[in-house]
Amino acid sequence: MTTTLPLEGRSALVTGASRGIGAATARALAALGARCVLVSRREGPLQDLARAIGRGAVALSGDLAEPAAALRVAEAATAALGAAPDIIVHAAGSFPLSAVEAVSDAELDLALSLNVAAPLRLTRALLPAMRARGAGHVVTIGSVADRNVFPSNVAYAASKHAVRAIHETLRAETRGTGIRATLISPAATDTALWDAHDPDGSAHLPSRHEMLRPEDIAEAVAWACTRPVHVDVEELRLARS
Ligand SMILES: NC(=O)c1ccc[n+]([C@@H]2O[C@H](COP(=O)([O-])OP(=O)(O)OC[C@H]3O[C@@H](n4cnc5c(N)ncnc54)[C@H](OP(=O)(O)O)[C@@H]3O)[C@@H](O)[C@H]2O)c1
């Protein structure tokens, strides 16, 4: 007897898929049957992951901090899949740790272009196809910092608060269309995002063993994506117990 997986026949575009939360999410969605388009800058890790998860996964490299990249990625993903993806997971992100007086222009520009503008541009490019289909799911990886602020985290907090505003606006504009939108807001999660900040060596940062695992976040994404179509998971906030 053959069993149908919950996301069989569905497709997912996952940004930030070369490692961390994005990679774990792509693995989880593929294990549930989805065909994934994997997006980040580094082609090698994306291709390795595409091979590992199978199901026709496609590696698509691009620098989402560039204004033109989102549209290019949306068009290439649609061409590779033969249709716009059913699910988008916005997981690419940068994590500057700087105070108001110290934040550099480069940190601020990257936080705003990669964390805020890129997911908005990507959603903008793919939303018309979702509307035409009367279905689609936009999952945004927010952060505990999309509601709470911490010292020396100004550009990141600003970007994640903006991401939540975009998520809520999207929900308001798509209500009743069949399009779902989920914000998943994790606390500190043990990924390479922390490598530059040496969390185990700092009294002000959580140590790695106290953090969530990328798979914890991926499971939450997978859960939201596999609810019956009449259930729209608005927001999940994940903290360490
Ligand atoms: N880890 C945490 O504690 C934590 C907590 C809450 C929320 N989050 C959020 O979760 C998301 C994923 O974080 P993570 O912990 O998995 O981070 P990560 O391990 O550093 O992974 C970041 C991903 O983004 C990609 N990326 C970086 N710059 C890019 C660019 N310019 N264009 C395209 N892709 C780019 C990276 O791949 P390439 O290097 O190949 O481009 C990588 O796949 C982020 O939005 C982050 O803010 C993380």
PDBQT file of the ligand as one rigid body, heavy atoms in Angstrom, charges set to zero:
ROOT
HETATM    1  N1  LIG A 301      20.000  31.527  14.942  1.00  0.00    +0.000 N 
HETATM    2  C1  LIG A 301      19.234  32.264  15.751  1.00  0.00    +0.000 C 
HETATM    3  O1  LIG A 301      19.508  32.427  16.958  1.00  0.00    +0.000 OA
HETATM    4  C2  LIG A 301      17.973  32.880  15.223  1.00  0.00    +0.000 A 
HETATM    5  C3  LIG A 301      16.984  33.254  16.151  1.00  0.00    +0.000 A 
HETATM    6  C4  LIG A 301      15.833  33.864  15.677  1.00  0.00    +0.000 A 
HETATM    7  C5  LIG A 301      15.675  34.086  14.329  1.00  0.00    +0.000 A 
HETATM    8  N2  LIG A 301      16.651  33.704  13.466  1.00  0.00    +0.000 N 
HETATM    9  C6  LIG A 301      16.433  33.983  12.048  1.00  0.00    +0.000 C 
HETATM   10  O2  LIG A 301      16.411  32.778  11.341  1.00  0.00    +0.000 OA
HETATM   11  C7  LIG A 301      16.860  32.992  10.011  1.00  0.00    +0.000 C 
HETATM   12  C8  LIG A 301      17.933  31.977   9.673  1.00  0.00    +0.000 C 
HETATM   13  O3  LIG A 301      18.998  32.154  10.581  1.00  0.00    +0.000 OA
HETATM   14  P1  LIG A 301      20.095  31.031  10.849  1.00  0.00    +0.000 P 
HETATM   15  O4  LIG A 301      20.328  31.008  12.303  1.00  0.00    +0.000 OA
HETATM   16  O5  LIG A 301      19.743  29.783  10.130  1.00  0.00    +0.000 OA
HETATM   17  O6  LIG A 301      21.358  31.754  10.171  1.00  0.00    +0.000 OA
HETATM   18  P2  LIG A 301      22.632  31.168   9.407  1.00  0.00    +0.000 P 
HETATM   19  O7  LIG A 301      22.976  29.812   9.876  1.00  0.00    +0.000 OA
HETATM   20  O8  LIG A 301      23.647  32.253   9.483  1.00  0.00    +0.000 OA
HETATM   21  O9  LIG A 301      22.100  31.039   7.914  1.00  0.00    +0.000 OA
HETATM   22  C9  LIG A 301      21.800  32.188   7.172  1.00  0.00    +0.000 C 
HETATM   23  C10 LIG A 301      21.419  31.766   5.774  1.00  0.00    +0.000 C 
HETATM   24  O10 LIG A 301      21.173  32.951   5.004  1.00  0.00    +0.000 OA
HETATM   25  C11 LIG A 301      21.946  32.876   3.797  1.00  0.00    +0.000 C 
HETATM   26  N3  LIG A 301      22.345  34.210   3.407  1.00  0.00    +0.000 N 
HETATM   27  C12 LIG A 301      23.130  35.076   4.107  1.00  0.00    +0.000 A 
HETATM   28  N4  LIG A 301      23.314  36.191   3.409  1.00  0.00    +0.000 NA
HETATM   29  C13 LIG A 301      22.629  36.038   2.240  1.00  0.00    +0.000 A 
HETATM   30  C14 LIG A 301      22.443  36.855   1.093  1.00  0.00    +0.000 A 
HETATM   31  N5  LIG A 301      22.990  38.074   1.007  1.00  0.00    +0.000 N 
HETATM   32  N6  LIG A 301      21.696  36.383   0.065  1.00  0.00    +0.000 NA
HETATM   33  C15 LIG A 301      21.144  35.147   0.147  1.00  0.00    +0.000 A 
HETATM   34  N7  LIG A 301      21.272  34.334   1.202  1.00  0.00    +0.000 NA
HETATM   35  C16 LIG A 301      22.011  34.778   2.234  1.00  0.00    +0.000 A 
HETATM   36  C17 LIG A 301      23.152  32.011   4.170  1.00  0.00    +0.000 C 
HETATM   37  O11 LIG A 301      23.686  31.315   3.049  1.00  0.00    +0.000 OA
HETATM   38  P3  LIG A 301      24.891  31.829   2.125  1.00  0.00    +0.000 P 
HETATM   39  O12 LIG A 301      26.022  32.144   3.023  1.00  0.00    +0.000 OA
HETATM   40  O13 LIG A 301      25.096  30.660   1.224  1.00  0.00    +0.000 OA
HETATM   41  O14 LIG A 301      24.349  33.016   1.392  1.00  0.00    +0.000 OA
HETATM   42  C18 LIG A 301      22.501  30.979   5.080  1.00  0.00    +0.000 C 
HETATM   43  O15 LIG A 301      21.908  29.959   4.317  1.00  0.00    +0.000 OA
HETATM   44  C19 LIG A 301      17.335  34.451   9.946  1.00  0.00    +0.000 C 
HETATM   45  O16 LIG A 301      16.314  35.235   9.415  1.00  0.00    +0.000 OA
HETATM   46  C20 LIG A 301      17.547  34.794  11.403  1.00  0.00    +0.000 C 
HETATM   47  O17 LIG A 301      17.367  36.162  11.642  1.00  0.00    +0.000 OA
HETATM   48  C21 LIG A 301      17.792  33.094  13.879  1.00  0.00    +0.000 A 
ENDROOT
TORSDOF 0
